[in-house]
Amino acid sequence: MTNFSTLSLAKTMLHNLDALGFKTMTPVQEQSLPPILDGRDVIVQAKTGSGKTVAFGVGVLLKLKVKLFKPQSLILCPTRELADQVATSLRELARFTHNIKILTLCGGVPFGPQLGSLRHSAHIIVGTPGRVLKHIKNGSLSLDTLDTLVLDEADRMLDMGFIDDIHQIIFNMPVKRQTLLFSATYSDEILGLSTSIQKDATHIETVLSESANKISEYFYDVAQHEKPSTLIKILSHHKPQNVIIFSNTKIHAKEITQMLQQKGIAALAIHGDLEQYERNDVLIRFANQSCSVLVATDVAARGLDIKDLDMVINYELPHDETTYVHRIGRTARAGQEGMAFTIVSGRDAIKAEDYRSATRHFESVDSLPESAAFTLKAPNVTLVIEGGKKDKVRPGDLLGALSGDAGIASKFIGKINVYDRQSYVAIDSSIIGEAYSQLKKGKIKGRKFSVWILK
């Protein structure tokens, strides 16, 4: 393992990396950072969770001209979830210096507020291809000063049909630039894209050098009508703290979620029909343990970073094995261990034969004990405060208002997320009533804010 200190990085950047817990480089960071820092184009094949965001993030941030308050780097992502995750990581990395502005431009949210933000400009734009292109065509975004383009999860963007949008965006940026392309796979389409938009790109492949995720994989072949009871048996037998259940359609995601809720299991769904604010609320509640089960379509298979995820369940076999690998890769991150279960029936059971290997266990559902009145409650409940960064509210202010003025012990206070106009605080469910009452009648930084419970 190689330390970041072996690279020619600013001392302030090294100090910030150390404070964030990045002591040594992952394989993708060790191999890609030297050419990135040299200004070369790179094409990198690395699996999800390999540390690639830090790799391109350090490179992007160190070359910024902070006094030039215009877009200098554009990072394109396939989904809103991944764009938000990348922007959050970049903001943490950017603490090594002051006044770096990072703006996200994604679909599913109103266009107007983004126009207002763009009028004040930004150093780094993180967004999805469709919305970025819309701003370019609208004249609200100019890429004339751009010197770095990053395509994150490029294979996923091609799968989603963004290739034309990507080429149109690139047409509107300077020819002289650094282009960094990250992909989980090296298909002919990815190599063709690299050839068309990169110059003498350095090829880096870290998949083989990265340690395999420690995932125990199980398959159950059952009748179609037995799938709900099999799902409950898996949950009741293993009792995970948190789990993602994947379905192939939005309709099935809704049906599975409703079935679980009726059985006393704290489940929420995320799929393409949700508005952006609804997606944010669901992901926040799942990440802060206010929800134990997330039922998702493949919109969340990549770009969703949940630390310490116990388990992944495929309620249906995905359309291909590549998607299967991406799904189960949400668990066993950062050297942890995880479990993955796949429930198949009918035609899926026939296709599942192609998945057989020495490391995958095909078992009878009879090996799972019957579930007797099993429930799965979330340990926390989320409070929403109608105040955020724009109101100068910081996590410490909320912690102080709860643990100090309201008298809530810090052990009952979980994750705190502060956004522009709202803040979210996870509270132990045993004292949610008291915390809500105290915060509602109290003040934060000497001001009154509306408070409500997210349900």
C-alpha positions in Angstrom: 0.0 0.0 0.0 1.4 3.4 -1.0 0.8 6.6 0.9 -0.6 9.7 -0.8 2.5 11.5 0.5 4.6 9.9 -2.2 2.8 12.1 -4.8 3.5 15.7 -5.4 0.4 17.0 -3.6 0.0 20.3 -1.7 0.5 19.9 2.0 -3.0 21.2 2.6 -4.4 18.5 0.3 -2.4 15.8 2.1 -3.6 17.0 5.5 -7.2 17.0 4.3 -6.9 13.5 2.8 -5.5 12.3 6.1 -8.3 14.0 8.1 -10.9 12.2 5.8 -9.3 8.9 6.5 -7.5 8.4 3.2 -4.1 7.1 4.5 -3.0 4.9 1.6 -4.0 4.7 -2.0 -6.2 2.0 -3.5 -5.0 0.4 -6.7 -7.0 2.7 -9.0 -5.6 5.8 -7.1 -2.0 4.5 -7.1 -2.1 3.7 -10.9 -4.2 6.6 -12.2 -3.1 9.6 -10.1 0.4 10.0 -11.5 -0.8 10.3 -15.2 -3.8 12.4 -14.1 -1.5 14.8 -12.2 0.8 14.9 -15.3 -2.2 16.2 -17.4 -2.6 13.1 -19.5 -5.8 11.5 -20.7 -6.6 8.3 -19.0 -9.1 5.5 -19.5 -9.6 3.4 -16.4 -11.4 0.1 -15.9 -12.3 -0.1 -12.2 -15.2 -1.6 -10.3 -17.7 0.3 -8.2 -16.3 1.3 -4.8 -12.7 1.2 -6.0 -11.9 4.8 -4.9 -12.0 6.3 -8.4 -13.9 9.5 -7.2 -10.9 10.4 -5.0 -8.5 9.6 -8.0 -10.1 12.1 -10.4 -11.2 14.4 -7.6 -7.7 15.1 -6.5 -6.6 15.7 -10.0 -9.5 18.0 -10.8 -9.1 20.1 -7.7 -5.4 20.6 -7.8 -5.4 22.1 -11.3 -8.2 24.6 -10.6 -7.5 28.3 -10.9 -9.6 29.3 -7.9 -9.5 33.0 -8.8 -11.0 32.2 -12.2 -14.6 31.9 -11.3 -15.8 30.1 -14.4 -16.4 26.4 -15.2 -13.1 24.6 -15.5 -14.1 21.0 -14.9 -17.2 19.0 -16.0 -18.0 15.6 -14.5 -20.7 13.7 -16.3 -22.6 10.9 -14.4 -25.3 8.5 -15.5 -27.7 9.2 -12.6 -28.7 11.9 -10.2 -27.8 9.7 -7.3 -24.2 9.3 -8.5 -23.9 13.0 -9.4 -25.0 14.0 -5.9 -22.6 11.4 -4.4 -19.7 12.7 -6.5 -20.4 16.3 -5.7 -20.5 15.5 -1.9 -17.1 13.7 -2.1 -15.6 16.6 -4.1 -16.8 19.1 -1.5 -15.1 17.1 1.2 -11.9 16.9 -0.8 -12.1 20.7 -1.6 -11.7 21.6 2.1 -8.0 21.8 1.5 -8.5 25.4 0.2 -11.2 28.1 0.2 -13.8 29.4 -2.2 -14.2 26.4 -4.5 -17.7 26.2 -5.8 -19.2 22.9 -7.0 -22.6 22.9 -8.7 -24.8 19.9 -9.6 -27.0 20.1 -12.8 -29.3 17.1 -12.9 -32.8 16.4 -14.3 -35.8 15.8 -12.1 -35.5 19.2 -10.4 -36.7 22.6 -11.4 -34.7 24.4 -14.1 -35.2 27.9 -12.7 -33.1 27.5 -9.5 -30.2 26.0 -11.6 -30.3 29.1 -13.8 -29.9 31.3 -10.7 -27.0 29.2 -9.5 -25.3 29.4 -12.9 -25.5 33.2 -13.0 -23.2 33.1 -10.0 -21.0 30.5 -11.9 -19.0 27.7 -10.4 -15.5 26.1 -10.8 -16.8 22.5 -11.2 -20.0 21.3 -12.8 -21.3 17.8 -11.8 -24.3 16.6 -13.8 -26.2 14.2 -16.0 -25.8 14.5 -19.8 -29.4 15.5 -20.5 -29.6 18.4 -18.1 -26.1 19.7 -18.9 -26.9 19.7 -22.6 -30.2 21.5 -22.0 -28.3 24.3 -20.2 -25.7 24.5 -23.0 -28.5 24.9 -25.6 -30.3 27.4 -23.4 -27.2 29.5 -23.3 -27.0 29.3 -19.5 -23.9 27.2 -19.4 -20.7 28.0 -21.4 -17.8 25.5 -21.5 -15.3 27.8 -23.2 -13.0 27.9 -20.1 -13.2 24.1 -19.5 -9.9 22.2 -19.3 -11.0 18.9 -17.7 -13.8 16.5 -18.7 -14.6 13.4 -16.5 -16.9 10.7 -17.7 -17.8 8.6 -14.6 -19.3 5.2 -15.2 -19.1 5.8 -18.9 -20.4 2.3 -19.7 -23.6 3.0 -17.8 -24.1 6.2 -19.6 -23.8 4.4 -23.0 -26.3 1.7 -21.7 -28.8 4.5 -20.9 -28.5 6.0 -24.4 -26.5 9.2 -23.6 -23.9 8.8 -26.3 -25.4 11.5 -28.6 -25.8 13.9 -25.7 -22.1 13.3 -24.7 -20.9 14.0 -28.2 -23.0 17.2 -28.4 -21.6 18.4 -25.0 -18.0 17.7 -26.1 -18.7 19.7 -29.4 -19.2 22.7 -27.2 -16.0 22.5 -25.2 -12.3 23.3 -26.1 -10.4 20.7 -28.1 -7.4 21.2 -25.9 -8.4 19.6 -22.6 -7.7 16.7 -20.3 -10.3 13.8 -20.6 -10.6 11.2 -17.9 -12.9 8.2 -18.7 -13.9 5.7 -16.0 -15.8 2.5 -16.7 -16.5 -0.8 -15.0 -16.2 -2.6 -18.3 -14.0 -2.3 -21.5 -16.5 -2.9 -24.3 -15.9 -2.1 -28.0 -18.3 0.9 -27.5 -16.2 2.2 -24.6 -12.9 1.8 -26.5 -14.5 3.5 -29.5 -15.7 6.4 -27.3 -12.2 6.8 -25.9 -10.6 6.8 -29.4 -13.0 9.6 -30.5 -12.7 11.9 -27.5 -9.2 11.2 -26.0 -5.7 11.7 -27.2 -3.0 9.1 -26.5 -4.9 7.9 -23.4 -3.1 5.9 -20.8 -5.0 2.6 -20.2 -5.3 1.5 -16.6 -7.1 -1.7 -15.5 -7.3 -2.4 -11.8 -10.1 -4.9 -11.7 -7.7 -7.9 -11.4 -5.5 -6.2 -8.8 -8.5 -5.2 -6.6 -9.5 -7.7 -4.0 -12.8 -9.4 -4.7 -15.7 -8.4 -2.6 -16.4 -11.0 0.2 -19.9 -11.8 -0.8 -21.7 -15.1 0.1 -24.2 -15.7 -2.8 -27.3 -17.8 -2.5 -30.0 -18.8 -5.1 -33.5 -20.2 -4.3 -35.7 -21.7 -7.0 -39.3 -21.5 -5.9 -42.8 -21.3 -7.3 -43.9 -17.8 -8.3 -46.5 -17.6 -5.5 -43.8 -18.6 -2.9 -41.5 -15.6 -3.7 -43.1 -13.3 -1.1 -42.8 -15.9 1.7 -39.2 -16.8 0.6 -38.3 -13.1 0.9 -39.7 -12.9 4.4 -37.8 -16.1 5.3 -34.5 -14.7 4.2 -35.1 -11.5 6.2 -36.3 -13.2 9.3 -33.5 -15.8 9.3 -30.6 -13.4 8.8 -32.1 -10.3 10.4 -30.1 -7.7 8.5 -29.8 -4.2 9.8 -30.2 -2.8 6.3 -30.9 -4.5 2.9 -31.5 -3.5 -0.7 -34.0 -5.5 -2.6 -33.9 -5.2 -6.4 -36.8 -5.7 -8.8 -36.8 -5.3 -12.5 -39.9 -3.0 -12.8 -41.3 0.0 -11.0 -44.6 -1.8 -10.5 -43.0 -4.8 -8.8 -40.9 -2.4 -6.6 -44.2 -0.8 -5.4 -45.9 -4.1 -4.8 -42.9 -5.6 -2.9 -42.7 -2.4 -0.7 -46.4 -2.5 0.1 -46.3 -6.2 1.0 -43.3 -5.6 3.3 -44.9 -2.6 5.0 -48.1 -4.6 5.6 -46.0 -7.2 7.4 -44.4 -4.7 9.8 -41.1 -4.3 7.9 -39.8 -0.7 7.5 -39.4 -0.6 3.7 -39.3 2.2 1.2 -39.1 2.1 -2.6 -36.9 4.1 -5.0 -37.7 4.1 -8.8 -38.0 6.3 -11.8 -41.6 7.6 -10.9 -40.5 9.5 -7.8 -39.9 13.2 -7.9 -36.4 14.3 -7.0 -37.3 15.4 -3.5 -39.0 12.1 -2.9 -35.9 10.2 -4.0 -33.8 12.4 -1.7 -36.1 11.8 1.3 -36.0 8.0 0.7 -32.2 7.8 0.3 -31.6 10.0 3.4 -33.9 7.8 5.5 -32.2 4.6 4.3 -28.7 6.0 4.9 -29.5 7.3 8.4 -31.2 4.1 9.5 -34.7 5.5 9.5 -35.6 2.8 7.1 -34.2 -0.8 7.1 -35.2 -2.0 3.6 -34.8 -0.2 0.3 -36.7 -1.7 -2.7 -35.0 -0.5 -5.8 -35.1 -0.8 -9.6 -31.8 -0.6 -11.4 -31.9 3.2 -11.3 -30.2 2.7 -8.0 -27.9 -0.3 -8.9 -25.0 2.1 -9.6 -24.2 5.4 -8.1 -25.8 4.6 -4.8 -23.2 4.6 -2.0 -24.5 3.0 1.2 -21.7 2.2 3.7 -21.9 -1.1 5.7 -24.8 -2.6 3.7 -25.5 -6.1 5.2 -27.4 -7.7 2.3 -28.6 -7.5 -1.3 -31.6 -9.5 -2.5 -32.6 -10.0 -6.1 -36.3 -10.5 -6.0 -36.0 -11.2 -9.8 -33.0 -12.3 -11.8 -31.6 -9.2 -13.6 -31.5 -9.1 -17.4 -27.8 -9.9 -17.6 -25.0 -11.0 -15.3 -23.2 -7.7 -15.6 -26.2 -6.1 -13.9 -26.2 -8.8 -11.3 -22.6 -8.1 -10.4 -23.3 -4.4 -10.1 -26.3 -5.1 -7.9 -24.6 -7.3 -5.4 -21.6 -5.1 -5.4 -23.5 -2.6 -3.2 -22.6 -4.9 -0.2 -19.2 -5.9 1.1 -17.7 -2.5 0.4 -14.2 -1.5 1.7 -13.2 -5.0 2.8 -16.4 -5.8 4.7 -18.3 -9.0 4.2 -21.8 -9.2 2.8 -24.6 -11.5 1.6 -26.5 -11.7 -1.7 -29.7 -13.7 -2.3 -31.5 -14.3 -5.6 -35.0 -15.7 -5.8 -35.9 -17.3 -9.1 -38.9 -19.1 -10.6 -40.1 -20.3 -14.0 -38.0 -19.0 -16.9 -35.6 -17.2 -14.5 -34.8 -20.5 -12.8 -33.7 -21.9 -16.2 -31.6 -18.8 -16.9 -30.1 -19.0 -13.4 -28.3 -22.2 -14.4 -25.8 -20.0 -16.3 -24.9 -18.4 -12.9 -23.8 -21.7 -11.3 -20.2 -21.6 -10.1 -18.1 -23.1 -7.3 -18.7 -20.0 -5.1 -22.5 -19.7 -5.6 -24.8 -21.7 -3.4 -28.0 -23.1 -5.0 -30.2 -24.2 -2.0 -33.7 -25.4 -1.3 -36.0 -22.9 0.4 -36.7 -25.6 3.0 -33.2 -24.8 4.4 -34.7 -21.5 5.7 -36.8 -21.8 8.9 -40.4 -20.6 8.9 -40.8 -17.0 10.0 -43.2 -16.5 12.9 -44.6 -13.0 13.2 -41.3 -11.4 12.0 -41.1 -7.6 11.9 -38.2 -5.3 11.1 -38.3 -1.8 12.6 -35.9 1.0 11.8 -33.9 2.1 14.8 -34.2 5.8 13.9 -36.8 8.4 12.8 -35.9 11.5 10.7 -36.6 15.1 11.8 -36.7 17.7 9.1 -35.7 21.3 9.9 -36.7 24.0 7.4 -33.3 25.6 7.5 -30.0 24.8 5.8 -26.8 26.2 4.4 -28.5 29.3 3.0 -29.5 30.1 6.5 -26.0 29.5 7.9 -27.1 26.4 9.7 -24.3 23.8 10.3 -24.4 20.3 11.7 -22.8 21.5 14.9 -25.7 24.0 15.4 -28.3 21.2 15.2 -26.3 18.9 17.5 -25.9 21.8 20.0 -29.6 22.6 19.9 -30.6 19.0 20.5 -27.9 17.9 23.0 -27.6 21.2 24.7 -30.8 23.3 24.8 -33.2 20.3 24.3 -31.3 18.0 26.7 -31.2 15.0 24.3 -28.2 12.7 25.0 -25.8 12.6 22.0 -26.1 8.8 21.9 -29.7 9.2 20.7 -28.7 11.5 17.8 -27.6 9.9 14.5 -26.5 11.2 11.1 -27.1 14.9 10.3 -27.5 16.1 6.7 -27.5 19.8 6.0 -28.6 21.0 2.5 -29.3 24.4 1.1 -32.8 24.9 2.5 -33.4 21.9 4.7 -31.6 19.8 7.3 -32.3 16.2 8.3 -31.5 14.7 11.7 -31.8 11.0 12.6 -33.2 10.5 16.1 -33.5 7.2 18.0 -37.1 6.1 17.6 -37.5 5.7 21.4 -37.3 9.5 22.0 -38.5 10.9 18.7 -41.5 12.6 20.4 -39.4 14.3 23.0 -36.8 15.5 20.4 -39.5 16.8 18.1 -41.3 18.7 20.9 -38.1 20.2 22.3 -36.7 21.3 18.9 -40.1 22.6 17.8 -40.4 25.0 20.7 -36.7 25.8 20.9 -34.3 27.8 18.8 -31.3 27.1 16.5 -28.7 29.8 16.5 -31.2 32.1 18.2 -33.8 31.6 15.4 -37.1 29.6 15.1 -37.3 27.1 12.3 -40.2 24.9 11.3 -39.7 21.2 12.3 -41.5 18.1 11.2 -41.2 14.3 11.2 -40.4 12.7 7.9 -42.9 9.8 7.3 
